[in-house]
Amino acid sequence: MEVIVSDPAKEYVNAHGGAVYVRAHTHRCCSGSLTMLDIWTKPPKGADHFVTAPSDDIDVKFAGGFSGQPEQLLIELRGIFRQRLVAFWDGCYFKV
């Protein structure tokens, strides 16, 4: 897995502890399922199940579960008034 972190996201993560936790979770609906990514700067419950993802910039922990892992994990900072981190699975908000 290649991890790409934008410069604003690096600054945000470093100001909030230097580590980020990304977890894939599946939503089911009438037409199938959709795998989305949650992201935190503080360890969530079950953080011992996360594995270290290769990144030179920040400490990235990832838990893909049954979804596996993306070829590319992109982490960006979004928002003007309420800044938040977002993670993309191979460039998408969800696993395709």
C-alpha positions, -999 to +999 in steps of 0.1 A: +000+000+000+013+034-010+004+062+015+002+098+002-004+126+027-010+162+016+011+189+032-019+205+051-028+170+064+008+164+076+007+197+095-027+189+110-017+154+121+017+166+136-002+193+155-026+166+169-002+139+181+017+128+149-004+096+143-035+088+123-058+058+124-077+047+093-104+020+094-124+005+066-160-004+074-188-018+052-223-004+049-249-027+035-280-016+017-306-030-007-284-027-037-252-042-022-224-029+000-201+000+002-168+002+020-160+036+035-130+049+055-130+065+090-100+085+102-089+097+136-059+113+152-065+095+186-065+058+190-101+044+186-114+013+203-097-018+190-065+001+180-044-029+187-059-045+155-044-017+133-012-023+114+014+002+105+012+015+069+044+027+052+047+065+054+077+087+057+057+117+068+035+106+097+026+075+117-002+058+098-022+029+113-046+010+090-073-016+096-089-030+065-107-060+079-123-082+053-119-053+028-082-058+025-062-028+017-060-002-011-032+001-035-031+038-026-043+054+006-046+092+002-050+114+033-061+150+029-074+179+051-108+193+042-129+222+054-124+258+061-143+265+093-142+230+107-111+213+094-111+175+093-091+147+078-104+125+050-090+093+036-095+080+000-093+043-011-075+044-045-086+079-050-123+073-041-143+080-009-153+044-009-140+011-022-150+004-058 
